[in-house]
């Protein structure tokens, strides 16, 4: 009976560890670094969760159709250390512009490089050749 319990506990522990490993993934494994996007839309939700935060964006095309984008970004701990919180990512409800790279398997999912808000400030969350060398300030001057 004792052996059965230790085996069962070992299996449960390994299952838990493997599910954590699957939950966290390589950015390049999910997203295509050669397929960049630039979209403008309204932030509808921010999922402030681990292992990565998700920003949901409604993007309206020229025909008035809305595409719901799911945009993945950094972990909550990274954002907190940078002084960014959930409300700051939500913004004021005005349209935002987002650049990044598209997921391999979902054309409406992306990894965020930069989010630029209507008033001009932005958060540079990943390096991107298209965003590199910008002279624009990431936080508006007071």
Secondary structure, DSSP 8 states (H G I E B T S, - for coil): -HHHHHHHHHHHHHHHHHHHHHHS--HHHHEEEEEEEEEEEEEEEEE--SS--EEEEEEE-TTS-EEEEEEE---HHHHHHTT--HHHHHTTSS-EEEEEEEESS-TTEEEEEEEE-TTS-EEE-S--TTTTT--S-SS---
